[in-house]
Amino acid sequence: MKLKNKTVIVTGAAQGLGYACALRFLQDGANVVMADVNAEKLAESVQDLIEFDGAVSSMVCDVTKRENLQALVGLAVSNYGNLDVMINNAGIAKVQDFLEISDDEYDAVMDVNLRGAFIGTQIAGKQMIAQGKGGVIINMSSINALVANPMLSTYAISKGGMNQLTNIAAVGLAPHNIRVCGIGPGTILTDMVADVIMTSPEARHNVLSRTPMERCGEPREIASVAAFLASDDASYMTGQTVYPDGGRMALHYSIPVKDE
Ligand SMILES: NC(=O)c1ccc[n+]([C@@H]2O[C@H](COP(=O)([O-])OP(=O)(O)OC[C@H]3O[C@@H](n4cnc5c(N)ncnc54)[C@H](O)[C@@H]3O)[C@@H](O)[C@H]2O)c1
């Protein structure tokens, strides 16, 4: 129960990695405010966590809107007294050749993935400074922050920017005892991956030929990294993005893929 009585906000918590983080933090004793733009899915997911009763709150929240994120932090403080951990997890991805992307399509991805995390970091940082007892901010990045796939360009550019957001906020907030870290997952089995990445046998082959552990990750394997970074076990870590990726970033060429 390393996170007992901590108050945690998770954006994009209705499903996937955000939901897995919410569940893990609740299991570790935290109070969790789950936020998502998808009201229906959010309500279903909160219902699934009914056993945690008063430790779970939720708010429909679009991270591209500053007033939504301000209200979200306000809810955490009014329900639980303060904010200890902010997880900027909400994200979207679009597969499209970079030469074909319109200005509106570019803005849509950057608004959610980068601007949303920027505003979330700003508002959470101000709240933690006002409380005067430190805090942790975690940004959900991606291996795509470092590797180049021209079919995922807006996504990759947004995550590259997010890594620099993590660095800048870590340095700016260190005097206030607020740590800022990133997580850069490889390919993890969520709806985003099913809908956008693993869409054909060829796509599966592409992913697994670049994954030494010969499998995709599970959402709980990312949530456990978030729980570590949020805990005092990571008390000397800030300004770093860590990559739970099954060995992808270490691999130079590719490996043989076994049939299913
Ligand atoms: N799954 C992976 O393999 C993987 C790998 C690397 C990074 N990531 C990152 O992890 C995060 C979560 O990904 P996932 O795979 O769980 O995706 P997902 O699509 O399953 O879940 C994303 C959630 O974010 C919500 N969301 C989208 N736009 C929003 C907005 N404007 N405001 C609030 N919520 C919004 C969606 O409704 C959804 O519930 C994303 O930032 C993604 O880029 C995922």
The ligand as a Gaussian input file, in Angstrom:
#p B3LYP/6-31G(d) Opt

LIG

0 1
 N       -1.237000       1.014000     -26.127000
 C        0.015000       1.227000     -26.500000
 O        0.685000       0.365000     -27.055000
 C        0.658000       2.552000     -26.198000
 C        2.024000       2.664000     -26.475000
 C        2.667000       3.856000     -26.206000
 C        1.973000       4.912000     -25.665000
 N        0.632000       4.802000     -25.414000
 C       -0.054000       5.974000     -24.853000
 O       -0.796000       5.596000     -23.712000
 C       -1.945000       6.429000     -23.600000
 C       -3.174000       5.563000     -23.488000
 O       -3.252000       4.761000     -24.653000
 P       -4.238000       3.500000     -24.780000
 O       -3.541000       2.514000     -25.605000
 O       -4.772000       3.152000     -23.448000
 O       -5.388000       4.166000     -25.691000
 P       -6.965000       3.985000     -25.688000
 O       -7.423000       4.553000     -26.990000
 O       -7.348000       2.597000     -25.340000
 O       -7.417000       4.937000     -24.480000
 C       -7.238000       6.332000     -24.561000
 C       -8.302000       7.008000     -23.713000
 O       -8.104000       8.432000     -23.833000
 C       -9.377000       9.037000     -23.973000
 N       -9.269000      10.334000     -24.631000
 C       -9.050000      10.583000     -25.947000
 N       -9.095000      11.913000     -26.171000
 C       -9.341000      12.512000     -24.971000
 C       -9.503000      13.853000     -24.569000
 N       -9.453000      14.884000     -25.448000
 N       -9.727000      14.118000     -23.264000
 C       -9.814000      13.086000     -22.357000
 N       -9.697000      11.801000     -22.697000
 C       -9.449000      11.516000     -23.986000
 C      -10.195000       8.029000     -24.796000
 O      -11.579000       8.269000     -24.684000
 C       -9.728000       6.718000     -24.182000
 O      -10.539000       6.328000     -23.104000
 C       -1.946000       7.334000     -24.827000
 O       -1.365000       8.580000     -24.495000
 C       -1.058000       6.586000     -25.805000
 O       -0.441000       7.442000     -26.718000
 C       -0.034000       3.642000     -25.679000

